[in-house]
């Protein structure tokens, strides 16, 4: 499932929905309107997203495993 996140910060609702959905589907997070951010902003958002997902124990689809 492609899960679009409207940056620059992840919403609490998004974290709750992703936590519920992870039982049923593989989640691939996508930053909506990602082309409107600078490279540094994207890196910062990605790190924040990974950190918050780890805190909520949300696992995403890992392309490296395939």
N, CA, C and O atoms as a Maestro MAE file, in Angstrom:
{
 s_m_m2io_version
 :::
 2.0.0
}

f_m_ct {
 s_m_title
 :::
 protein
 m_atom[264] {
  # First column is atom index #
  i_m_mmod_type
  r_m_x_coord
  r_m_y_coord
  r_m_z_coord
  i_m_residue_number
  s_m_chain_name
  s_m_pdb_residue_name
  s_m_pdb_atom_name
  i_m_atomic_number
  :::
  1 25 0.844 -1.165 0.000 1 A "UNK " " N  " 7
  2 3 0.000 0.000 0.000 1 A "UNK " " CA " 6
  3 2 0.894 1.233 0.000 1 A "UNK " " C  " 6
  4 15 1.796 1.361 0.827 1 A "UNK " " O  " 8
  5 25 0.634 2.127 -0.927 2 A "UNK " " N  " 7
  6 3 1.332 3.414 -0.930 2 A "UNK " " CA " 6
  7 2 0.591 4.333 0.027 2 A "UNK " " C  " 6
  8 15 -0.593 4.608 -0.163 2 A "UNK " " O  " 8
  9 25 1.277 4.804 1.047 3 A "UNK " " N  " 7
  10 3 0.668 5.681 2.038 3 A "UNK " " CA " 6
  11 2 1.286 7.069 1.880 3 A "UNK " " C  " 6
  12 15 2.450 7.281 2.220 3 A "UNK " " O  " 8
  13 25 0.507 7.999 1.368 4 A "UNK " " N  " 7
  14 3 1.005 9.349 1.120 4 A "UNK " " CA " 6
  15 2 0.943 10.177 2.392 4 A "UNK " " C  " 6
  16 15 -0.086 10.247 3.065 4 A "UNK " " O  " 8
  17 25 2.066 10.799 2.701 5 A "UNK " " N  " 7
  18 3 2.183 11.630 3.898 5 A "UNK " " CA " 6
  19 2 2.364 13.066 3.443 5 A "UNK " " C  " 6
  20 15 3.272 13.377 2.671 5 A "UNK " " O  " 8
  21 25 1.490 13.938 3.930 6 A "UNK " " N  " 7
  22 3 1.603 15.361 3.617 6 A "UNK " " CA " 6
  23 2 2.557 15.977 4.632 6 A "UNK " " C  " 6
  24 15 2.165 16.286 5.757 6 A "UNK " " O  " 8
  25 25 3.821 16.152 4.224 7 A "UNK " " N  " 7
  26 3 4.880 16.661 5.101 7 A "UNK " " CA " 6
  27 2 4.553 18.026 5.649 7 A "UNK " " C  " 6
  28 15 3.416 18.441 5.428 7 A "UNK " " O  " 8
  29 25 5.330 18.735 6.288 8 A "UNK " " N  " 7
  30 3 6.710 18.455 6.679 8 A "UNK " " CA " 6
  31 2 6.816 17.601 7.944 8 A "UNK " " C  " 6
  32 15 7.890 17.073 8.235 8 A "UNK " " O  " 8
  33 25 5.732 17.457 8.694 9 A "UNK " " N  " 7
  34 3 5.749 16.582 9.868 9 A "UNK " " CA " 6
  35 2 4.672 15.519 9.711 9 A "UNK " " C  " 6
  36 15 3.648 15.739 9.064 9 A "UNK " " O  " 8
  37 25 4.920 14.378 10.307 10 A "UNK " " N  " 7
  38 3 3.941 13.307 10.234 10 A "UNK " " CA " 6
  39 2 2.857 13.555 11.287 10 A "UNK " " C  " 6
  40 15 3.137 13.961 12.415 10 A "UNK " " O  " 8
  41 25 1.647 13.304 10.890 11 A "UNK " " N  " 7
  42 3 0.484 13.536 11.730 11 A "UNK " " CA " 6
  43 2 0.275 12.337 12.654 11 A "UNK " " C  " 6
  44 15 0.584 11.206 12.278 11 A "UNK " " O  " 8
  45 25 -0.244 12.573 13.857 12 A "UNK " " N  " 7
  46 3 -0.535 11.487 14.788 12 A "UNK " " CA " 6
  47 2 -1.546 10.512 14.188 12 A "UNK " " C  " 6
  48 15 -1.438 9.302 14.390 12 A "UNK " " O  " 8
  49 25 -2.525 11.034 13.451 13 A "UNK " " N  " 7
  50 3 -3.512 10.170 12.797 13 A "UNK " " CA " 6
  51 2 -2.834 9.210 11.831 13 A "UNK " " C  " 6
  52 15 -3.181 8.030 11.768 13 A "UNK " " O  " 8
  53 25 -1.868 9.722 11.082 14 A "UNK " " N  " 7
  54 3 -1.150 8.879 10.131 14 A "UNK " " CA " 6
  55 2 -0.445 7.731 10.847 14 A "UNK " " C  " 6
  56 15 -0.474 6.593 10.378 14 A "UNK " " O  " 8
  57 25 0.179 8.022 11.968 15 A "UNK " " N  " 7
  58 3 0.869 6.977 12.718 15 A "UNK " " CA " 6
  59 2 -0.109 5.918 13.224 15 A "UNK " " C  " 6
  60 15 0.183 4.723 13.177 15 A "UNK " " O  " 8
  61 25 -1.257 6.356 13.701 16 A "UNK " " N  " 7
  62 3 -2.266 5.418 14.198 16 A "UNK " " CA " 6
  63 2 -2.797 4.550 13.067 16 A "UNK " " C  " 6
  64 15 -2.931 3.337 13.227 16 A "UNK " " O  " 8
  65 25 -3.102 5.164 11.921 17 A "UNK " " N  " 7
  66 3 -3.619 4.410 10.773 17 A "UNK " " CA " 6
  67 2 -2.585 3.409 10.256 17 A "UNK " " C  " 6
  68 15 -2.924 2.268 9.943 17 A "UNK " " O  " 8
  69 25 -1.336 3.835 10.169 18 A "UNK " " N  " 7
  70 3 -0.297 2.938 9.685 18 A "UNK " " CA " 6
  71 2 -0.100 1.767 10.638 18 A "UNK " " C  " 6
  72 15 0.127 0.638 10.203 18 A "UNK " " O  " 8
  73 25 -0.186 2.034 11.927 19 A "UNK " " N  " 7
  74 3 -0.040 0.957 12.907 19 A "UNK " " CA " 6
  75 2 -1.156 -0.075 12.733 19 A "UNK " " C  " 6
  76 15 -0.910 -1.276 12.847 19 A "UNK " " O  " 8
  77 25 -2.374 0.382 12.460 20 A "UNK " " N  " 7
  78 3 -3.485 -0.538 12.253 20 A "UNK " " CA " 6
  79 2 -3.354 -1.291 10.927 20 A "UNK " " C  " 6
  80 15 -3.639 -2.487 10.852 20 A "UNK " " O  " 8
  81 25 -2.927 -0.590 9.902 21 A "UNK " " N  " 7
  82 3 -2.850 -1.186 8.570 21 A "UNK " " CA " 6
  83 2 -1.715 -2.191 8.404 21 A "UNK " " C  " 6
  84 15 -1.801 -3.087 7.565 21 A "UNK " " O  " 8
  85 25 -0.662 -2.052 9.189 22 A "UNK " " N  " 7
  86 3 0.508 -2.915 9.007 22 A "UNK " " CA " 6
  87 2 0.182 -4.388 9.200 22 A "UNK " " C  " 6
  88 15 0.923 -5.252 8.733 22 A "UNK " " O  " 8
  89 25 -0.924 -4.685 9.887 23 A "UNK " " N  " 7
  90 3 -1.334 -6.075 10.080 23 A "UNK " " CA " 6
  91 2 -1.835 -6.702 8.786 23 A "UNK " " C  " 6
  92 15 -1.766 -7.919 8.613 23 A "UNK " " O  " 8
  93 25 -2.339 -5.873 7.880 24 A "UNK " " N  " 7
  94 3 -3.016 -6.367 6.690 24 A "UNK " " CA " 6
  95 2 -2.247 -6.200 5.385 24 A "UNK " " C  " 6
  96 15 -2.397 -7.012 4.473 24 A "UNK " " O  " 8
  97 25 -1.426 -5.158 5.285 25 A "UNK " " N  " 7
  98 3 -0.732 -4.865 4.035 25 A "UNK " " CA " 6
  99 2 0.688 -4.387 4.312 25 A "UNK " " C  " 6
  100 15 1.011 -3.952 5.417 25 A "UNK " " O  " 8
  101 25 1.525 -4.477 3.288 26 A "UNK " " N  " 7
  102 3 2.846 -3.861 3.353 26 A "UNK " " CA " 6
  103 2 2.680 -2.380 3.071 26 A "UNK " " C  " 6
  104 15 1.988 -1.998 2.127 26 A "UNK " " O  " 8
  105 25 3.306 -1.551 3.877 27 A "UNK " " N  " 7
  106 3 3.164 -0.095 3.743 27 A "UNK " " CA " 6
  107 2 4.441 0.488 3.148 27 A "UNK " " C  " 6
  108 15 5.549 0.211 3.606 27 A "UNK " " O  " 8
  109 25 4.251 1.301 2.116 28 A "UNK " " N  " 7
  110 3 5.358 2.052 1.518 28 A "UNK " " CA " 6
  111 2 5.021 3.532 1.694 28 A "UNK " " C  " 6
  112 15 4.132 4.047 1.016 28 A "UNK " " O  " 8
  113 25 5.732 4.230 2.611 29 A "UNK " " N  " 7
  114 3 5.436 5.648 2.816 29 A "UNK " " CA " 6
  115 2 5.957 6.494 1.660 29 A "UNK " " C  " 6
  116 15 7.067 6.284 1.172 29 A "UNK " " O  " 8
  117 25 5.134 7.458 1.226 30 A "UNK " " N  " 7
  118 3 5.495 8.352 0.131 30 A "UNK " " CA " 6
  119 2 5.254 9.780 0.596 30 A "UNK " " C  " 6
  120 15 4.185 10.095 1.117 30 A "UNK " " O  " 8
  121 25 6.242 10.638 0.410 31 A "UNK " " N  " 7
  122 3 6.097 12.041 0.772 31 A "UNK " " CA " 6
  123 2 5.374 12.767 -0.349 31 A "UNK " " C  " 6
  124 15 5.898 12.909 -1.454 31 A "UNK " " O  " 8
  125 25 4.167 13.224 -0.053 32 A "UNK " " N  " 7
  126 3 3.376 13.949 -1.050 32 A "UNK " " CA " 6
  127 2 4.048 15.283 -1.359 32 A "UNK " " C  " 6
  128 15 4.549 15.960 -0.460 32 A "UNK " " O  " 8
  129 25 4.054 15.646 -2.614 33 A "UNK " " N  " 7
  130 3 4.672 16.893 -3.087 33 A "UNK " " CA " 6
  131 2 6.153 16.963 -2.707 33 A "UNK " " C  " 6
  132 15 6.667 18.029 -2.367 33 A "UNK " " O  " 8
  133 25 6.819 15.832 -2.767 34 A "UNK " " N  " 7
  134 3 8.227 15.758 -2.387 34 A "UNK " " CA " 6
  135 2 9.138 16.615 -3.241 34 A "UNK " " C  " 6
  136 15 10.222 17.002 -2.804 34 A "UNK " " O  " 8
  137 25 8.704 16.913 -4.458 35 A "UNK " " N  " 7
  138 3 9.544 17.713 -5.342 35 A "UNK " " CA " 6
  139 2 9.564 19.189 -4.956 35 A "UNK " " C  " 6
  140 15 10.349 19.957 -5.514 35 A "UNK " " O  " 8
  141 25 8.717 19.601 -4.014 36 A "UNK " " N  " 7
  142 3 8.684 21.009 -3.606 36 A "UNK " " CA " 6
  143 2 9.594 21.278 -2.404 36 A "UNK " " C  " 6
  144 15 9.652 22.406 -1.915 36 A "UNK " " O  " 8
  145 25 10.299 20.259 -1.930 37 A "UNK " " N  " 7
  146 3 11.201 20.419 -0.791 37 A "UNK " " CA " 6
  147 2 12.649 20.362 -1.263 37 A "UNK " " C  " 6
  148 15 12.950 19.811 -2.321 37 A "UNK " " O  " 8
  149 25 13.538 20.942 -0.461 38 A "UNK " " N  " 7
  150 3 14.961 20.851 -0.764 38 A "UNK " " CA " 6
  151 2 15.463 19.469 -0.336 38 A "UNK " " C  " 6
  152 15 14.776 18.745 0.384 38 A "UNK " " O  " 8
  153 25 16.649 19.121 -0.782 39 A "UNK " " N  " 7
  154 3 17.237 17.829 -0.450 39 A "UNK " " CA " 6
  155 2 17.425 17.712 1.065 39 A "UNK " " C  " 6
  156 15 17.161 16.655 1.640 39 A "UNK " " O  " 8
  157 25 17.872 18.775 1.706 40 A "UNK " " N  " 7
  158 3 18.068 18.743 3.158 40 A "UNK " " CA " 6
  159 2 16.749 18.586 3.904 40 A "UNK " " C  " 6
  160 15 16.688 17.872 4.906 40 A "UNK " " O  " 8
  161 25 15.695 19.242 3.430 41 A "UNK " " N  " 7
  162 3 14.382 19.097 4.061 41 A "UNK " " CA " 6
  163 2 13.865 17.669 3.937 41 A "UNK " " C  " 6
  164 15 13.278 17.133 4.876 41 A "UNK " " O  " 8
  165 25 14.081 17.062 2.791 42 A "UNK " " N  " 7
  166 3 13.639 15.678 2.587 42 A "UNK " " CA " 6
  167 2 14.398 14.732 3.514 42 A "UNK " " C  " 6
  168 15 13.800 13.836 4.110 42 A "UNK " " O  " 8
  169 25 15.702 14.925 3.638 43 A "UNK " " N  " 7
  170 3 16.503 14.083 4.538 43 A "UNK " " CA " 6
  171 2 16.017 14.225 5.975 43 A "UNK " " C  " 6
  172 15 15.898 13.234 6.695 43 A "UNK " " O  " 8
  173 25 15.737 15.455 6.389 44 A "UNK " " N  " 7
  174 3 15.264 15.701 7.751 44 A "UNK " " CA " 6
  175 2 13.900 15.048 7.986 44 A "UNK " " C  " 6
  176 15 13.679 14.430 9.028 44 A "UNK " " O  " 8
  177 25 12.988 15.183 7.023 45 A "UNK " " N  " 7
  178 3 11.662 14.576 7.150 45 A "UNK " " CA " 6
  179 2 11.759 13.058 7.197 45 A "UNK " " C  " 6
  180 15 11.043 12.408 7.958 45 A "UNK " " O  " 8
  181 25 12.645 12.494 6.385 46 A "UNK " " N  " 7
  182 3 12.814 11.044 6.360 46 A "UNK " " CA " 6
  183 2 13.316 10.539 7.703 46 A "UNK " " C  " 6
  184 15 12.821 9.534 8.213 46 A "UNK " " O  " 8
  185 25 14.292 11.225 8.279 47 A "UNK " " N  " 7
  186 3 14.810 10.821 9.586 47 A "UNK " " CA " 6
  187 2 13.738 10.931 10.669 47 A "UNK " " C  " 6
  188 15 13.624 10.051 11.522 47 A "UNK " " O  " 8
  189 25 12.952 12.010 10.637 48 A "UNK " " N  " 7
  190 3 11.867 12.163 11.608 48 A "UNK " " CA " 6
  191 2 10.830 11.059 11.448 48 A "UNK " " C  " 6
  192 15 10.345 10.507 12.435 48 A "UNK " " O  " 8
  193 25 10.498 10.744 10.221 49 A "UNK " " N  " 7
  194 3 9.509 9.702 9.945 49 A "UNK " " CA " 6
  195 2 10.005 8.341 10.441 49 A "UNK " " C  " 6
  196 15 9.250 7.595 11.065 49 A "UNK " " O  " 8
  197 25 11.242 8.026 10.171 50 A "UNK " " N  " 7
  198 3 11.818 6.758 10.620 50 A "UNK " " CA " 6
  199 2 11.841 6.694 12.145 50 A "UNK " " C  " 6
  200 15 11.503 5.665 12.731 50 A "UNK " " O  " 8
  201 25 12.233 7.775 12.777 51 A "UNK " " N  " 7
  202 3 12.314 7.825 14.240 51 A "UNK " " CA " 6
  203 2 10.931 7.629 14.866 51 A "UNK " " C  " 6
  204 15 10.773 6.838 15.797 51 A "UNK " " O  " 8
  205 25 9.939 8.349 14.354 52 A "UNK " " N  " 7
  206 3 8.591 8.252 14.916 52 A "UNK " " CA " 6
  207 2 7.971 6.882 14.645 52 A "UNK " " C  " 6
  208 15 7.264 6.344 15.497 52 A "UNK " " O  " 8
  209 25 8.227 6.324 13.481 53 A "UNK " " N  " 7
  210 3 7.707 5.001 13.167 53 A "UNK " " CA " 6
  211 2 8.338 3.950 14.086 53 A "UNK " " C  " 6
  212 15 7.668 3.014 14.523 53 A "UNK " " O  " 8
  213 25 9.606 4.110 14.366 54 A "UNK " " N  " 7
  214 3 10.274 3.187 15.278 54 A "UNK " " CA " 6
  215 2 9.664 3.277 16.675 54 A "UNK " " C  " 6
  216 15 9.477 2.255 17.336 54 A "UNK " " O  " 8
  217 25 9.354 4.481 17.123 55 A "UNK " " N  " 7
  218 3 8.740 4.669 18.440 55 A "UNK " " CA " 6
  219 2 7.364 4.015 18.514 55 A "UNK " " C  " 6
  220 15 6.979 3.498 19.563 55 A "UNK " " O  " 8
  221 25 6.623 4.033 17.409 56 A "UNK " " N  " 7
  222 3 5.286 3.444 17.353 56 A "UNK " " CA " 6
  223 2 5.308 1.977 16.910 56 A "UNK " " C  " 6
  224 15 4.261 1.347 16.766 56 A "UNK " " O  " 8
  225 25 6.511 1.446 16.697 57 A "UNK " " N  " 7
  226 3 6.698 0.052 16.258 57 A "UNK " " CA " 6
  227 2 5.979 -0.239 14.939 57 A "UNK " " C  " 6
  228 15 5.311 -1.262 14.789 57 A "UNK " " O  " 8
  229 25 6.132 0.678 13.997 58 A "UNK " " N  " 7
  230 3 5.563 0.516 12.669 58 A "UNK " " CA " 6
  231 2 6.660 0.004 11.749 58 A "UNK " " C  " 6
  232 15 7.739 0.590 11.666 58 A "UNK " " O  " 8
  233 25 6.373 -1.097 11.057 59 A "UNK " " N  " 7
  234 3 7.335 -1.658 10.111 59 A "UNK " " CA " 6
  235 2 6.811 -1.434 8.700 59 A "UNK " " C  " 6
  236 15 5.626 -1.622 8.425 59 A "UNK " " O  " 8
  237 25 7.717 -1.029 7.807 60 A "UNK " " N  " 7
  238 3 7.351 -0.796 6.420 60 A "UNK " " CA " 6
  239 2 7.944 -1.876 5.539 60 A "UNK " " C  " 6
  240 15 8.789 -2.666 5.959 60 A "UNK " " O  " 8
  241 25 7.477 -1.882 4.315 61 A "UNK " " N  " 7
  242 3 8.026 -2.792 3.320 61 A "UNK " " CA " 6
  243 2 9.482 -2.435 3.081 61 A "UNK " " C  " 6
  244 15 9.806 -1.270 2.852 61 A "UNK " " O  " 8
  245 25 10.359 -3.424 3.131 62 A "UNK " " N  " 7
  246 3 11.787 -3.191 2.964 62 A "UNK " " CA " 6
  247 2 12.238 -3.732 1.612 62 A "UNK " " C  " 6
  248 15 12.263 -4.944 1.394 62 A "UNK " " O  " 8
  249 25 12.593 -2.819 0.708 63 A "UNK " " N  " 7
  250 3 13.016 -3.233 -0.628 63 A "UNK " " CA " 6
  251 2 14.333 -3.996 -0.587 63 A "UNK " " C  " 6
  252 15 14.611 -4.798 -1.478 63 A "UNK " " O  " 8
  253 25 15.146 -3.756 0.436 64 A "UNK " " N  " 7
  254 3 16.447 -4.414 0.519 64 A "UNK " " CA " 6
  255 2 16.293 -5.925 0.722 64 A "UNK " " C  " 6
  256 15 17.164 -6.693 0.313 64 A "UNK " " O  " 8
  257 25 15.201 -6.356 1.345 65 A "UNK " " N  " 7
  258 3 14.981 -7.776 1.595 65 A "UNK " " CA " 6
  259 2 14.555 -8.532 0.343 65 A "UNK " " C  " 6
  260 15 14.714 -9.750 0.272 65 A "UNK " " O  " 8
  261 25 14.016 -7.825 -0.640 66 A "UNK " " N  " 7
  262 3 13.475 -8.497 -1.824 66 A "UNK " " CA " 6
  263 2 14.559 -8.844 -2.807 66 A "UNK " " C  " 6
  264 15 14.277 -9.414 -3.861 66 A "UNK " " O  " 8
  :::
 }
 m_bond[263] {
  # First column is bond index #
  i_m_from
  i_m_to
  i_m_order
  :::
  1 1 2 1
  2 2 3 1
  3 3 4 2
  4 3 5 1
  5 5 6 1
  6 6 7 1
  7 7 8 2
  8 7 9 1
  9 9 10 1
  10 10 11 1
  11 11 12 2
  12 11 13 1
  13 13 14 1
  14 14 15 1
  15 15 16 2
  16 15 17 1
  17 17 18 1
  18 18 19 1
  19 19 20 2
  20 19 21 1
  21 21 22 1
  22 22 23 1
  23 23 24 2
  24 23 25 1
  25 25 26 1
  26 26 27 1
  27 27 28 2
  28 27 29 1
  29 29 30 1
  30 30 31 1
  31 31 32 2
  32 31 33 1
  33 33 34 1
  34 34 35 1
  35 35 36 2
  36 35 37 1
  37 37 38 1
  38 38 39 1
  39 39 40 2
  40 39 41 1
  41 41 42 1
  42 42 43 1
  43 43 44 2
  44 43 45 1
  45 45 46 1
  46 46 47 1
  47 47 48 2
  48 47 49 1
  49 49 50 1
  50 50 51 1
  51 51 52 2
  52 51 53 1
  53 53 54 1
  54 54 55 1
  55 55 56 2
  56 55 57 1
  57 57 58 1
  58 58 59 1
  59 59 60 2
  60 59 61 1
  61 61 62 1
  62 62 63 1
  63 63 64 2
  64 63 65 1
  65 65 66 1
  66 66 67 1
  67 67 68 2
  68 67 69 1
  69 69 70 1
  70 70 71 1
  71 71 72 2
  72 71 73 1
  73 73 74 1
  74 74 75 1
  75 75 76 2
  76 75 77 1
  77 77 78 1
  78 78 79 1
  79 79 80 2
  80 79 81 1
  81 81 82 1
  82 82 83 1
  83 83 84 2
  84 83 85 1
  85 85 86 1
  86 86 87 1
  87 87 88 2
  88 87 89 1
  89 89 90 1
  90 90 91 1
  91 91 92 2
  92 91 93 1
  93 93 94 1
  94 94 95 1
  95 95 96 2
  96 95 97 1
  97 97 98 1
  98 98 99 1
  99 99 100 2
  100 99 101 1
  101 101 102 1
  102 102 103 1
  103 103 104 2
  104 103 105 1
  105 105 106 1
  106 106 107 1
  107 107 108 2
  108 107 109 1
  109 109 110 1
  110 110 111 1
  111 111 112 2
  112 111 113 1
  113 113 114 1
  114 114 115 1
  115 115 116 2
  116 115 117 1
  117 117 118 1
  118 118 119 1
  119 119 120 2
  120 119 121 1
  121 121 122 1
  122 122 123 1
  123 123 124 2
  124 123 125 1
  125 125 126 1
  126 126 127 1
  127 127 128 2
  128 127 129 1
  129 129 130 1
  130 130 131 1
  131 131 132 2
  132 131 133 1
  133 133 134 1
  134 134 135 1
  135 135 136 2
  136 135 137 1
  137 137 138 1
  138 138 139 1
  139 139 140 2
  140 139 141 1
  141 141 142 1
  142 142 143 1
  143 143 144 2
  144 143 145 1
  145 145 146 1
  146 146 147 1
  147 147 148 2
  148 147 149 1
  149 149 150 1
  150 150 151 1
  151 151 152 2
  152 151 153 1
  153 153 154 1
  154 154 155 1
  155 155 156 2
  156 155 157 1
  157 157 158 1
  158 158 159 1
  159 159 160 2
  160 159 161 1
  161 161 162 1
  162 162 163 1
  163 163 164 2
  164 163 165 1
  165 165 166 1
  166 166 167 1
  167 167 168 2
  168 167 169 1
  169 169 170 1
  170 170 171 1
  171 171 172 2
  172 171 173 1
  173 173 174 1
  174 174 175 1
  175 175 176 2
  176 175 177 1
  177 177 178 1
  178 178 179 1
  179 179 180 2
  180 179 181 1
  181 181 182 1
  182 182 183 1
  183 183 184 2
  184 183 185 1
  185 185 186 1
  186 186 187 1
  187 187 188 2
  188 187 189 1
  189 189 190 1
  190 190 191 1
  191 191 192 2
  192 191 193 1
  193 193 194 1
  194 194 195 1
  195 195 196 2
  196 195 197 1
  197 197 198 1
  198 198 199 1
  199 199 200 2
  200 199 201 1
  201 201 202 1
  202 202 203 1
  203 203 204 2
  204 203 205 1
  205 205 206 1
  206 206 207 1
  207 207 208 2
  208 207 209 1
  209 209 210 1
  210 210 211 1
  211 211 212 2
  212 211 213 1
  213 213 214 1
  214 214 215 1
  215 215 216 2
  216 215 217 1
  217 217 218 1
  218 218 219 1
  219 219 220 2
  220 219 221 1
  221 221 222 1
  222 222 223 1
  223 223 224 2
  224 223 225 1
  225 225 226 1
  226 226 227 1
  227 227 228 2
  228 227 229 1
  229 229 230 1
  230 230 231 1
  231 231 232 2
  232 231 233 1
  233 233 234 1
  234 234 235 1
  235 235 236 2
  236 235 237 1
  237 237 238 1
  238 238 239 1
  239 239 240 2
  240 239 241 1
  241 241 242 1
  242 242 243 1
  243 243 244 2
  244 243 245 1
  245 245 246 1
  246 246 247 1
  247 247 248 2
  248 247 249 1
  249 249 250 1
  250 250 251 1
  251 251 252 2
  252 251 253 1
  253 253 254 1
  254 254 255 1
  255 255 256 2
  256 255 257 1
  257 257 258 1
  258 258 259 1
  259 259 260 2
  260 259 261 1
  261 261 262 1
  262 262 263 1
  263 263 264 2
  :::
 }
}
